[in-house]
C-alpha cells in the first residue's frame, strides 16, 4: 500500500483515520470498528462492502 495514499485516505463513514493491516490486506477504522478490504491493490471504500469487526477482534 502506497504511504502517500494512506496519508490522504479517511474512513468514508466518520472521516476518521484508517490503519493499514498488511497481513489481512485491510484498512481499519478504529472508531467505527469496520474494515475495508483491498483488492488488487485498490482499497474498496464502500460502506456496503466493509466488514464489521467482531467484539473480541483487536484493532
trRosetta pair geometry for C-beta under 8 A, 3 or more apart (Angstrom, degrees):
i j d omega theta_ij theta_ji phi_ij phi_ji
1 5 6.6 -117 175 73 81 118
1 6 5.9 81 137 -58 115 112
1 20 5.3 -150 60 -138 157 145
1 22 7.5 -133 8 -101 112 78
1 38 6.8 -87 -85 -121 111 163
1 41 7.7 175 -94 -150 57 69
1 43 7.9 57 -128 -56 116 105
2 5 4.1 77 77 7 103 110
2 6 6.9 -172 93 -11 54 84
3 6 5.5 -53 -149 34 34 115
3 7 6.7 42 152 -27 64 101
4 7 5.7 -50 -157 25 34 117
4 8 7.1 11 155 -4 63 106
5 8 6.4 -71 -154 43 33 97
5 9 6.0 32 157 -26 72 112
5 43 7.9 172 151 -5 125 124
6 9 6.0 -53 -133 31 30 110
6 18 7.3 -125 -153 80 76 101
6 20 5.8 -53 -118 -38 131 129
6 27 8.0 -169 -122 -115 84 116
9 18 5.6 -42 113 32 104 135
9 27 6.7 -61 126 -151 141 158
9 43 6.5 54 -133 48 153 166
9 45 7.3 -141 -154 -91 110 136
10 15 5.0 22 141 -161 137 50
10 16 6.3 152 -167 69 96 20
10 17 6.5 -58 -123 -93 78 32
10 18 6.6 177 -135 -17 28 98
11 14 5.0 12 93 48 130 78
11 15 6.2 -90 68 -33 78 9
11 16 4.8 6 23 53 124 74
11 17 7.5 10 -14 62 96 13
11 18 5.8 146 -57 -68 75 93
11 29 3.9 63 -95 -100 135 137
11 31 7.1 -135 16 51 165 110
11 32 6.2 154 -173 12 151 130
11 34 7.6 110 -143 64 118 108
12 15 7.8 30 -134 -72 16 54
12 45 5.2 119 -31 164 128 100
12 46 7.5 -23 50 -110 159 21
12 47 6.1 -124 89 -51 116 90
13 29 6.8 167 44 88 114 174
13 32 5.2 65 83 -83 143 164
13 34 7.0 79 3 38 148 144
13 47 5.7 106 -73 -101 100 117
13 50 8.0 -46 -34 -8 126 167
14 29 6.7 137 37 -177 112 140
14 31 5.3 -97 75 96 163 136
14 32 5.5 -178 -9 -46 125 115
16 29 5.8 105 76 -152 109 103
16 30 7.6 -103 129 51 137 76
16 31 4.7 76 35 13 170 139
16 32 7.4 167 39 -12 128 96
17 29 7.8 151 88 -125 41 70
17 30 7.9 3 80 21 85 102
18 27 4.2 14 171 175 134 105
18 28 6.4 139 -163 63 75 35
18 29 5.7 -48 -103 -76 75 69
18 36 7.3 -40 -137 31 139 118
19 27 7.1 149 68 -161 36 56
19 28 4.8 -29 61 62 92 95
19 29 7.9 162 15 -82 79 23
19 30 6.5 55 -4 -40 123 100
19 59 7.3 116 43 169 144 82
20 26 7.8 161 -152 88 46 43
20 27 5.8 -27 -96 -103 60 72
20 28 7.9 179 -80 17 12 80
21 24 4.3 4 118 43 120 108
21 25 7.4 -59 92 6 78 13
21 26 4.8 -1 53 61 111 87
21 27 7.5 -172 16 -86 79 21
21 28 5.7 55 -21 -16 115 117
21 35 7.3 -32 25 -136 134 122
22 25 7.1 15 -172 -73 31 51
24 35 7.2 -39 127 -172 137 147
25 37 6.7 36 114 -159 90 70
25 38 4.6 -117 170 53 89 104
26 35 4.2 6 176 -179 137 113
26 36 6.3 143 -163 69 76 41
26 37 5.7 -42 -104 -100 81 45
26 38 6.5 -154 -87 -4 29 89
26 51 7.4 -61 -131 40 140 122
27 35 6.9 150 73 -159 40 62
27 36 4.6 -18 60 60 96 100
27 38 6.8 95 -20 -53 90 102
27 43 5.6 13 -4 -133 136 127
27 45 7.8 -15 61 -93 139 84
28 34 7.4 174 -148 92 59 38
28 35 4.8 -24 -97 -102 77 83
28 36 7.8 -166 -74 20 31 69
28 53 7.2 54 -143 -63 111 134
28 59 5.9 -174 152 -151 138 87
29 32 4.5 16 108 40 125 100
29 33 7.2 -68 91 -11 78 15
29 34 5.3 7 47 56 107 80
29 35 7.7 -161 19 -79 68 37
29 36 7.7 57 -17 -13 97 100
30 33 7.1 18 -166 -74 31 55
30 59 4.7 124 -118 150 84 141
33 52 6.7 38 118 -164 92 68
33 53 4.3 -113 177 46 85 113
33 59 6.6 -97 -114 -77 73 136
34 47 7.7 6 158 -140 165 70
34 50 4.3 28 172 160 121 132
34 51 6.6 150 -162 74 69 42
34 52 5.8 -40 -104 -102 80 47
34 53 6.5 -140 -86 -11 25 87
35 50 6.4 150 69 -165 37 81
35 51 4.6 -23 61 61 96 98
35 53 6.1 97 -21 -64 102 93
36 43 5.7 48 125 -174 121 97
36 44 5.9 -162 -179 77 90 65
36 45 5.5 21 -158 -103 153 50
36 46 7.8 134 -133 39 107 46
36 49 7.2 64 -138 97 75 95
36 50 5.3 -45 -84 -106 69 88
36 51 7.9 -178 -76 19 24 77
37 43 7.7 160 97 -148 37 54
37 44 5.2 5 70 38 82 117
37 49 6.9 -93 30 146 104 107
37 51 7.0 75 -43 -12 95 112
38 41 6.7 4 167 -131 106 14
38 42 6.7 162 -161 74 70 28
38 43 5.2 -36 -102 -92 82 57
38 44 7.1 -170 -96 3 27 78
39 42 6.0 -31 71 61 68 83
39 44 5.8 38 8 -37 107 116
44 49 4.9 -72 140 111 122 148
46 49 4.2 67 73 14 104 107
46 50 7.0 -153 94 -29 53 79
47 50 5.5 -38 -151 5 38 121
53 57 4.6 -130 -177 74 94 131
53 59 6.5 44 175 -80 172 97
54 57 4.2 103 56 -18 85 108
